[in-house]
Amino acid sequence: MKTRIFALLLAVVCLFAFAACKETPPTETPPAETPDTAYSLYTAATEQLAKLRDGADMDIKTTMGMNLDGMENTTSMNMSFKICGNNMYAQMTGQTVTYVDGILYTLSEYDFGEGTEVEKIKEEVSPEEMAADDTFEGIPMTLPTLTEEALADVTWTEENGVRTFALPIAKEDYTATLMQMMGAESEDFEGATIDNLTVSISLDANDKLVALTYGFSMTEEYIGNINYTFTITYKTLGSPVEITAPADADTYETAPEIDFGDWGDEE
């Protein structure tokens, strides 16, 4: 009996030894990863921005430093902005604007020094009218087209896994973007010198676009110098975000119709 048990154990040991010594098929070497380039990162950023209307939740900070006739002043404005399809939401100091299912809700707060006065207005606005309106104008939705050759020598800096690099954009192309952001016309730039033009993008280790920054300085002979920076930080991009009507939507009043009569009619 002992002999049979010993033989059985020996057989089991041999079985495991054979399995352990069995030739392991060679594993395939995975293909080498293509290193990132400024062009590949830029392409990833533009593809993500193309999906912006699928859903985006972002913070926007505008900083303007002015030196006007020797008087210096710096002001900043922060905005929260969401977009999903045709629905939009923007919140900034003194105003909150929500556009949901064809209704535009505007909450404005006015500080007259003796307390804050709140105005709540709602009005029906078609998606076509909303697209043509300048309520959300000034928020760049796209990047200019750049070739691989144009980005061939562009390098980036990296901090905490986030890579940032400036884009080589021609002044004439950049000016059009500036006018959009400022709601200005081309003649508004006549007599002014625009310098230090910068457009930079930042992407994380997964090539996800996390920030887009515009900057410039403008000098006008009779006004002075203005330094302007516009930074968008993306919390969500390309995924649906929830935008709902204000919880107190029933307290919003319908915008009154203004009858201008014959004012402005030409003879």
HELIX and SHEET records of a PDB file:
HELIX    1   1 LYS A    2  CYS A   21  1                                  20    
HELIX    2   2 ALA A   38  LEU A   49  1                                  12    
HELIX    3   3 LEU A   52  ASP A   54  5                                   3    
HELIX    4   4 PRO A  127  ALA A  132  1                                   6    
HELIX    5   5 LYS A  171  MET A  182  1                                  12    
HELIX    6   6 SER A  186  PHE A  189  5                                   4    
HELIX    7   7 ALA A  249  THR A  251  5                                   3    
SHEET    1   A12 THR A 157  GLU A 159  0                                        
SHEET    2   A12 VAL A 162  ALA A 166 -1                                        
SHEET    3   A12 ALA A 192  LEU A 203 -1                                        
SHEET    4   A12 LEU A 209  GLU A 220 -1                                        
SHEET    5   A12 GLY A 224  LEU A 237 -1                                        
SHEET    6   A12 ALA A  56  LEU A  68 -1                                        
SHEET    7   A12 MET A  71  CYS A  84 -1                                        
SHEET    8   A12 ASN A  87  MET A  92 -1                                        
SHEET    9   A12 GLN A  95  VAL A 100 -1                                        
SHEET   10   A12 ILE A 103  ASP A 111 -1                                        
SHEET   11   A12 THR A 116  GLU A 124 -1                                        
SHEET   12   A12 GLU A 253  THR A 254  1                                        
END                                                                             
